[in-house]
């Protein structure tokens, strides 16, 4: 048995509608489906889903971080901050060839925004 791909990333959020505003409006992900306490978003070009599950989140800087490929790290960072994110590392060119910003979403989860150099 082997892993064939990444199906979905599940993020626990305290307030589903607030989280949806962040991931949909600030980061541009589109809604695929919703339920009572879940919002399923599509990550473009991947077939992978981001599921926002309304339940008590357990954020931490040492946990798993999501790294999202974006068209413009600086503009997306500004939109994310306007939607409630906190910047940990400002947008900067990295030695491995990406431009990257590291943020904390409104629930305290680490999100990296990257654009290839």
N, C-alpha and C positions, 0 to 999 in steps of 0.2 A: 504494500500500500504506500502511495506517495501523495503528497499535496499536489493538486492540479492547478491551484490558483487561489486568489483571495476573493471570497464571496462577499463579505461585509465587515465593516468596522462598527462596533456597537459602542456608543458613548452614553453613559448615564448622565442625565441632566435633571436639575431640580425643577425647572419650569420649561416644559416642552415648547410653548409658544415663544418664549424669550430666546431659547436655543435655536428654534427654527428661524427667527428673525436674523440671528447671527449667521448661521450656516447658509441660509438661502439668500438673504438680502446683502450681507457684507461679503460673503465668499462666492456667491453666484451658483450654488448647487440647486438643482431642480427637484421638486417633490415628486416622488414616484407613487407613494401611497401613504395613507395615514390610518391610525386606529385610535382607540381611546387614550392610550398613553405612549404611543410610538409615532414617529415620523420617519419615513424611509425616503432618503435622498439619493439621487444618482450622481456618481462621480464620473464626469464626462470622459469618454474614450477608454474606459477600463472594464466596464461590466460589473464593477464593484459598487456596492451600496454602502451608504453611511446611515446607520439606524440610530436615531435619537430616542432613547428610552427614558421616559419620565419615571425616575426612582431616585432615591438619595445617592448623589454622586460621592465618590471617594477620590478627589483629585490629589495629585502629588507631582512634584517636579521630577521625582526619580522613577516614575512609572513609564508606561508606554506613551509615546508621542506620535501624533499623526503628522506626516509630512505631505503637504499638498502642492502640486505643481500648478503655478499660476502664471498668467501672462505678464503681470507687472507687480513685483513684490512691493514696491513702494506704495503704489496706489491701493493695492489690496490691504496692506498694513494700515493705511489711513482709514479705509472703510471699516476694517475690523475694529480699530480703536473707537471709531464713532459708534459702533454697535456694542461696545462694552468690553472689548479685549484690553489686556494690559501687555505692553511690550516688555519682554525680557531682554532680547537682543535686537537692536535696531537693524534695519536692512543694511547689509554689507556684502561685499564681494568676498567669497571664501576661497582658500587656496586650492580646493578640489574642483573649482570651476563653476560654482553656482553663486547666485545672489540669494541670500537667505535672511529671513527675519524669524525670530522665535517669539511667540505670543502665548498668553494664557487666555483661554476663552472665558466667557462669563461664569462658567461652572468650575473654573480652576484647572482645566485640562491643558496640557502643553500642545500647541499647534505650531508646526514649522511651515513657513511659506517659502517656496523655492522657485527660481527660474534658472534654467541652464545659462551659463555664461557664454 
